[in-house]
Amino acid sequence: MRRDMDLLRLLLLKLEALHDEAHSIYVYEYEELLIDGYTQDQVAYHLDLAVEAGLIDTGGSGVMNGFMFRRLTWEGHDFVDAVRDDDIWKKTRQGANAAGGFSLELLKDLAKGFIRKKISEHTGVEI
């Protein structure tokens, strides 16, 4: 299965929105985390990738038929904050595709660059 950064972004945004209590561990059925246009297997695979990448803290070793979620990690929050804005994400994806490839770090750095540019345009302050 191929890694889909659009799906990864959407899943992290969804988990961030669903999670509202500190120090709680949630157990979601994969059906609860489905994203339009993606299969349950794709969602499960990308959640596993997010855990491997250190974006998600599951709070334990997992469950048989579902996904344990405690919180986004610091890295997870950094990534979500960098790619939250749809316009920034679109530019980030276009830039990465034009370069011919990308990693999670490259996407995050590229998105941060677009955010810095946007801040500079609105405030006149170079960051």
C-alpha positions as CSV (number, residue, x, y, z in Angstrom):
1,M,0.0,0.0,0.0
2,R,1.3,3.5,-0.8
3,R,1.6,6.2,1.7
4,D,-1.0,9.0,1.2
5,M,-0.1,12.2,2.9
6,D,-3.6,13.7,2.3
7,L,-5.1,10.8,4.3
8,L,-2.5,11.2,7.0
9,R,-3.3,14.9,7.3
10,L,-7.1,14.3,7.4
11,L,-6.7,11.5,10.1
12,L,-4.6,13.7,12.3
13,L,-7.0,16.6,12.0
14,K,-9.9,14.3,12.8
15,L,-8.2,12.8,15.8
16,E,-7.4,16.3,17.1
17,A,-11.0,17.3,16.8
18,L,-12.4,14.2,18.4
19,H,-10.1,14.3,21.4
20,D,-11.2,16.7,24.1
21,E,-10.0,15.3,27.5
22,A,-6.5,15.2,28.8
23,H,-5.1,11.9,30.1
24,S,-7.9,9.8,28.6
25,I,-7.4,6.9,26.3
26,Y,-9.9,6.4,23.6
27,V,-10.6,3.2,21.7
28,Y,-12.1,3.9,18.3
29,E,-13.5,1.4,15.8
30,Y,-11.9,2.0,12.4
31,E,-15.4,2.8,11.0
32,E,-15.5,5.8,13.3
33,L,-12.3,7.2,11.8
34,L,-13.2,6.6,8.1
35,I,-12.5,9.4,5.7
36,D,-14.6,9.8,2.5
37,G,-12.9,8.1,-0.4
38,Y,-10.7,5.8,1.7
39,T,-11.1,2.2,2.8
40,Q,-10.9,0.9,6.3
41,D,-7.6,-0.8,5.4
42,Q,-6.1,2.4,4.2
43,V,-7.2,4.2,7.4
44,A,-5.8,1.5,9.6
45,Y,-2.5,1.4,7.7
46,H,-2.1,5.2,7.9
47,L,-2.9,5.3,11.6
48,D,-0.1,2.7,12.1
49,L,2.2,4.8,10.0
50,A,1.4,7.9,12.2
51,V,2.2,5.9,15.3
52,E,5.5,4.7,13.7
53,A,6.4,8.3,12.8
54,G,5.8,9.5,16.4
55,L,2.8,11.6,15.5
56,I,0.4,9.7,17.7
57,D,0.6,8.3,21.3
58,T,-1.7,5.3,21.6
59,G,-1.3,5.0,25.3
60,G,-0.7,1.2,25.1
61,S,0.0,-1.8,23.0
62,G,-3.3,-1.7,21.1
63,V,-6.6,-3.6,20.8
64,M,-7.7,-6.4,18.5
65,N,-10.5,-4.6,16.6
66,G,-9.9,-0.9,16.8
67,F,-7.4,1.9,17.4
68,M,-6.3,3.2,20.8
69,F,-5.6,6.9,20.9
70,R,-4.3,8.9,23.8
71,R,-3.2,12.1,22.1
72,L,-1.2,13.7,19.3
73,T,2.5,13.9,20.3
74,W,4.4,17.2,20.2
75,E,5.5,16.2,16.6
76,G,2.0,15.4,15.7
77,H,0.8,18.8,16.9
78,D,3.6,20.5,15.0
79,F,2.7,18.7,11.8
80,V,-1.0,19.4,12.1
81,D,-0.4,23.1,12.9
82,A,1.9,23.4,9.8
83,V,-0.7,21.8,7.4
84,R,-4.0,22.8,9.0
85,D,-4.8,25.6,6.5
86,D,-6.2,24.1,3.3
87,D,-4.5,26.8,1.1
88,I,-1.1,26.1,2.8
89,W,-1.6,22.4,2.4
90,K,-2.5,22.8,-1.3
91,K,0.7,24.9,-1.9
92,T,2.7,22.4,0.1
93,R,1.5,19.4,-1.9
94,Q,2.1,21.3,-5.2
95,G,5.7,22.2,-4.1
96,A,6.5,18.7,-3.0
97,N,5.1,17.2,-6.2
98,A,7.1,19.6,-8.3
99,A,10.2,18.5,-6.5
100,G,9.4,14.9,-7.4
101,G,9.2,13.5,-3.9
102,F,8.7,14.2,-0.3
103,S,9.0,13.0,3.2
104,L,7.0,13.9,6.3
105,E,9.8,16.3,7.4
106,L,10.0,17.9,4.0
107,L,6.2,18.5,3.9
108,K,6.3,20.0,7.4
109,D,9.2,22.3,6.5
110,L,7.6,23.3,3.2
111,A,4.4,24.1,5.0
112,K,6.2,26.2,7.6
113,G,7.9,28.1,4.8
114,F,4.5,29.0,3.3
115,I,3.3,30.0,6.8
116,R,6.3,32.2,7.3
117,K,5.6,33.9,3.9
118,K,2.0,34.4,4.8
119,I,2.9,36.0,8.1
120,S,5.4,38.3,6.4
121,E,2.8,39.4,3.8
122,H,0.3,40.2,6.6
123,T,2.7,41.8,9.1
124,G,5.7,42.9,7.2
125,V,7.8,41.0,9.6
126,E,10.3,38.5,8.2
127,I,10.6,35.3,10.2
